[in-house]
Amino acid sequence: MGTLVGPVLSAFTTSKDRPLFPSPTASLPSSKPHLTTSRKIHHHEINTSRFGNFLHLKPESKPGCLDSDLPWFNPSDRPCFDVIIIGTGPGGLRLAEQVSQYGIKVCCVDPSPLSFWPNNYGVWVDEFESLGLVECLDKIWPMTCVYIDDYKTKYLDRPYGRVSRKILKTKLLENCVSNSVKFHKAKVWQVKHEEFESTIQCDDGSELKASLIVDASGFSSSFVEYDKPRNYGYQIAHGILAEVDSHPFDLDKMVLMDWRDSHLGNEPYLRVNNSKLATFLYAMPFDSNLIFLEETSLVSRPVLSYSEIKRRMEARLRHLGIRVRRVIEDEKCLIPMGGPLPRIPQNVMAIGGISGVVHPSTGYMVARTMALAPLVAEAIAECLGSTRMIRGRPLYHKVWNGLWPIERRLSREFCCFGMETLLKLDLEGTRNFFEAFFDLDPYYWHGFLSSRLSLHELASFSLSLFGHASNSSRLDIMSKCPVPLVRMLGNLALQVI
């Protein structure tokens, strides 16, 4: 549910030559979920022989760049800054925007600073409203739904939105430019540290110096150090933005999870595997002929194979009667989840995926990164602002603990326990879990998904979840989770010491 979808779509229009994505004007209804129990529906089932394999279709969109002028770093200038940020993804640009507001000299280094972000993001509307970023959503669904199985569907009165990569990136870049942030088009090869200053070496031969280096380049970075094995769980998904003949989903509802498996009735091998390690469909219907569809493994270890994901998706779309006319975008999504935090503190600061802010149980990240960047910026400003100049180890300690204070670390340990629990559940156990989860008071499930519950509230959340669970689900949790529970308690103790 990291909700990573694929390049900017604002330029596309439908065959009727109208805007592809309407403006987000949906109202915000109440937050009480409803459970609908219905008889099994068969009218969407289509003979699979009528449908070919959509996987051979090539995506029509090509990677592009924003048409914008940036203030580039001139190698002939003095190559010294207060902060250098490696990467111009959402986290890097948000931090650059926030830090530069304090008058701190910032340079962003990226091989292609103006390139469209390759992934798209879905967020809860209230998260972006609280950040003043709701205008960066290009589509809002007033409700979401979760198909527990063929008989039960949860309708959740919590609006969901799709982030416009073009609008958000343009907004962040414009704010950076207004705050005199410099940009350098290069790939960082090496980072070297001295007591009060660090140097980056780039593939174009340039060297830049700063009091603080921030790595925002993503999961594959080698600049951030760990002192524990990275025992990640992995979320993997295959998604397409597609023009289709039709689809069975309501246009005012975003499909957060579809755990139904009736599409595998004629696929015994896939059905057996899915019963052990389930995948679900995530769907954003834009109109009756345009939809984003993504088959997702919530979390697995080792990672579920990409070919398995695609085969299950193909079977699901056949069953739903969704004939794909053309693929506008496609995407492979792989998100490491959970695992240890980076070593705290260390000389290189981090933001985004490499910093550990990905929700260990869901894969959500972008809204949380947008929210945490101002806190990190404030910590940096307290050290490098005009009235003070604190560098070296005190700086590293301040900024790392600004991102990961002890309370936030403890809360993350609890969410990692949630991930370890999900890893041990089969399809039936997963269905039971989410049926109980979305029966909770909205304060709890909203807060859990948005990473805003305190440790005390997380304890209350877990007790409430156990109370709402069925007897079989309670037995499942008690029999499969003692080891993760003991591990979590041990990690909590180590964090407190």
Disulfide bonds with the S-S distance in Angstrom:
none
